[in-house]
């Protein structure tokens, strides 16, 4: 969390929110100790794609795709086997 706090990359804010949420869920839902948690997996997958149209010259239009992605973070206690 500290590395993401001081990272200058734009995506670090969203990754930090997802990691903080995963840690909070592990503490509240599974009664795990937050000091012994480690990140077991972290990956990005595809989500929905918004399709829009933009006006072009001579009465034509072109398609604009606005893709979204989802961040998945899995945390485990340090003593557990991965």
N, C-alpha and C positions, 0 to 999 in steps of 0.2 A: 504494500500500500504506500510506503514511503517513496519508493522509486516512481510510482505513478503520480504521486502528489507533486513532485518537483520536475517531472518530465515536461519538455517543451513541445512535445508532439500533440497535435490537435485531438487525436483519438484517445489519448491517455485519460481524458476526462470521462468518456463513456466506459472505458474498460475499468476504471476505478469504481464507478458506480455499480457495474455488474459484479465486480469482486466483493465490494462492500455488502451488496445484497446477498451474495452467496454465503458470506461469512455470517451474516445476520440470520439467514435461514438455517444454517447448520447449528447455530447456537439455540435458536428458539424452537425449531421443529424436531431436532435430533439430539438435543442436550449435549453437544460436543463442546470441548474446551477450546476457546478461540485462540489461545496461545500456542496450541499444538497443531493447528491446521496448516496444511500445505496445499498448493494448487496441484491437483493430480492431472487435470486435462484443461486445455483452453483452446477453443477453435471457433472459427467464424464460418457460418453457413449462409446459403441464399434464403431470402424471404420473398415477399411479393414484389412485383414490378408494376409501377404505375405507368400507364400508357397515355400519352398526351399528344396533341397535334399542334403544330406551329404553322402559321400562315407563311406562304412563300409568294414569289412574284407570279404574275399571270394567272391568278386564281388557283394555284396549286397549294398543296399542304405537304408537310413531311412529318414523320412520326418521331416523337421524342420518348425515350425509355428512361424512367427514373427508378433504378433498382435500389432495393433496401437489403440489408443484411442483418443477421442476428448473431449475438455473441453468446457462447455457451462456456461456462466456467464450472468445473467440478472440483470441489475441495474435499480432502480427506484428512484424518488425523495422521500425524507423522509415524505412529507406530503400526498402522494398518498396512497390509500388503497391497500393492497397487494392482 
